[in-house]
Amino acid sequence: MIWHNQASLKVSVFAWRLLRDRLPTRFNLAHRGIILLEVSLCVSDCGSLETAQHLFLSCFAFSSLWPLVGVDSNVLSDHFFLFVYSTGGGKATRSFLQLIWLLCVWVLWNERNNMLFNNVVTPMSKLSDKVKYMSLAWMKAKNITFRFDTDTWCSSPFQCLGIT
C-alpha cells in the first residue's frame, strides 16, 4: 500500500524503510555501531532515544503534525492503516489519504534532517502548509483535469475531495 503512483519513488522507498524500521535514525545508527549510544538521543532535545516510532509518533517536535491531518496511533504500521482507512471512504479517498500520509512522513523526515544538519526549526503550521502545497502539486502532476486552485485547495483539501 505504500507504493503510490502519484508519489515519487524515493518517497515510497522511504516509507517502505520507515515501516520496516530501516531508517538511519540515531538509535538505528547506534544499534549498528556507527555512532555511540550516548549520541542517539532525539534531535529535538526531548531526551528520548531517536527511534522511528518516537520521532514520528511521540516526539513533541514532530508528532504534532498528525492532529492537524487526522488520526492518532502509537504503532507506525497501525498509524498508516488507520489513517488510510479512517474515513471508510472508497478507493479514491483511500488513495488520497495514502498520499497525504506519505507526504506527512516525508515532510517530517526532511524537517528532522533540517534540524539535525542545518540547525533550523520550522513551525508546525509551515510543515502543514508544505504538505498541502506538495499534495496539490502531486495531484496536478498526475491529473490533468484536477480543478482546484491553490487557495481553495490549501484552505480545505479534504473538503475539496468530499472527505469529512
C-alpha positions as CSV (number, residue, x, y, z in Angstrom):
1,M,0.0,0.0,0.0
2,I,2.9,2.4,0.3
3,W,3.6,2.3,-3.4
4,H,1.5,5.2,-4.8
5,N,1.6,6.3,-8.4
6,Q,1.4,10.0,-7.5
7,A,4.3,9.8,-5.0
8,S,7.8,9.8,-6.2
9,L,9.7,6.6,-6.0
10,K,12.1,8.0,-3.3
11,V,9.1,8.8,-1.1
12,S,7.7,5.3,-1.4
13,V,11.1,3.7,-0.8
14,F,11.5,6.0,2.3
15,A,8.0,4.9,3.6
16,W,8.9,1.2,3.0
17,R,12.1,1.7,5.0
18,L,10.2,3.6,7.7
19,L,7.6,0.8,8.2
20,R,10.4,-1.8,8.4
21,D,12.5,0.4,10.9
22,R,15.3,0.7,8.4
23,L,15.8,4.5,8.5
24,P,19.1,5.9,9.7
25,T,17.7,7.2,13.0
26,R,20.3,7.9,15.7
27,F,19.1,4.8,17.6
28,N,19.5,2.6,14.5
29,L,22.9,4.0,13.8
30,A,24.0,3.4,17.4
31,H,22.5,-0.1,17.3
32,R,24.7,-0.9,14.3
33,G,27.8,0.6,15.9
34,I,28.1,3.5,13.6
35,I,27.6,6.1,16.3
36,L,27.9,5.9,20.1
37,L,24.7,5.1,22.1
38,E,25.4,8.3,24.1
39,V,24.6,10.4,21.0
40,S,21.4,8.5,20.0
41,L,19.0,10.9,21.7
42,C,16.4,12.7,19.6
43,V,17.5,15.6,17.5
44,S,14.7,17.7,19.2
45,D,16.4,17.5,22.6
46,C,13.4,15.9,24.2
47,G,15.6,13.4,26.0
48,S,14.2,10.2,24.3
49,L,16.0,7.8,22.1
50,E,15.6,8.7,18.4
51,T,13.7,5.7,17.1
52,A,11.4,6.0,14.1
53,Q,8.5,5.2,16.4
54,H,9.4,8.0,18.8
55,L,10.3,10.5,16.0
56,F,7.1,10.2,14.0
57,L,4.5,9.4,16.7
58,S,5.7,10.6,20.1
59,C,8.2,13.4,19.8
60,F,6.6,16.8,20.7
61,A,8.5,18.5,17.9
62,F,7.3,16.2,15.1
63,S,4.2,14.3,16.1
64,S,2.2,17.5,16.5
65,L,1.6,17.4,12.7
66,W,-0.8,14.4,13.0
67,P,-3.6,16.1,14.9
68,L,-3.6,18.7,12.1
69,V,-4.3,16.0,9.5
70,G,-6.1,13.2,11.3
71,V,-5.6,10.0,13.2
72,D,-3.6,9.1,16.3
73,S,-1.8,5.8,17.0
74,N,1.2,4.5,18.8
75,V,2.5,2.0,16.2
76,L,3.7,3.2,12.8
77,S,2.1,0.4,10.7
78,D,-1.2,0.8,12.6
79,H,-1.0,4.5,12.2
80,F,-0.7,4.2,8.4
81,F,-3.6,1.7,8.2
82,L,-5.8,3.8,10.5
83,F,-5.0,7.0,8.6
84,V,-5.8,5.5,5.2
85,Y,-9.0,3.7,6.3
86,S,-10.2,6.2,8.9
87,T,-13.0,7.7,6.8
88,G,-14.3,4.4,5.5
89,G,-14.4,6.0,2.0
90,G,-13.9,4.4,-1.4
91,K,-10.8,3.7,-3.3
92,A,-10.2,7.3,-4.4
93,T,-10.5,8.5,-0.8
94,R,-8.1,5.9,0.5
95,S,-5.6,6.7,-2.3
96,F,-5.7,10.4,-1.4
97,L,-5.2,9.6,2.4
98,Q,-2.4,7.3,1.5
99,L,-0.7,10.1,-0.5
100,I,-1.2,12.5,2.5
101,W,0.3,10.0,4.9
102,L,3.3,9.6,2.6
103,L,3.7,13.3,2.3
104,C,3.5,13.8,6.1
105,V,6.2,11.3,6.9
106,W,8.4,12.6,4.1
107,V,8.0,16.2,5.3
108,L,8.7,15.2,8.9
109,W,11.8,13.3,8.0
110,N,13.1,16.2,5.9
111,E,12.4,18.5,8.9
112,R,14.3,16.2,11.2
113,N,17.2,16.4,8.8
114,N,16.9,20.1,8.5
115,M,17.0,20.4,12.3
116,L,19.9,18.0,12.6
117,F,22.2,19.2,9.8
118,N,21.2,22.9,9.4
119,N,20.1,23.7,13.0
120,V,16.8,25.1,11.6
121,V,13.4,24.6,13.2
122,T,10.3,25.1,11.1
123,P,7.0,25.9,12.8
124,M,4.4,23.1,12.5
125,S,2.0,25.4,10.7
126,K,4.6,25.8,7.9
127,L,5.0,22.0,7.7
128,S,1.3,21.6,7.4
129,D,1.2,24.1,4.6
130,K,4.1,22.3,3.0
131,V,2.0,19.1,3.0
132,K,-0.9,20.9,1.4
133,Y,1.2,22.6,-1.3
134,M,3.1,19.3,-2.1
135,S,-0.2,17.3,-2.3
136,L,-1.6,19.9,-4.7
137,A,1.5,19.7,-6.9
138,W,1.5,15.9,-6.9
139,M,-2.2,15.7,-7.6
140,K,-1.9,18.2,-10.5
141,A,1.1,16.5,-11.9
142,K,-0.7,13.2,-12.4
143,N,-4.3,14.5,-13.0
144,I,-4.6,16.9,-15.9
145,T,-8.3,17.7,-15.1
146,F,-7.6,18.5,-11.4
147,R,-9.8,21.6,-11.0
148,F,-8.9,23.1,-7.6
149,D,-6.8,26.3,-7.4
150,T,-4.1,26.8,-4.7
151,D,-6.3,28.9,-2.4
152,T,-9.3,26.6,-2.5
153,W,-7.1,23.5,-2.0
154,C,-5.0,24.9,0.8
155,S,-8.0,26.2,2.7
156,S,-9.5,22.7,2.8
157,P,-8.1,19.8,0.8
158,F,-10.3,17.2,2.5
159,Q,-13.4,19.2,1.7
160,C,-12.3,19.7,-1.9
161,L,-12.3,15.9,-2.3
162,G,-15.6,15.4,-0.3
163,I,-13.8,13.8,2.7
164,T,-15.4,14.8,6.0
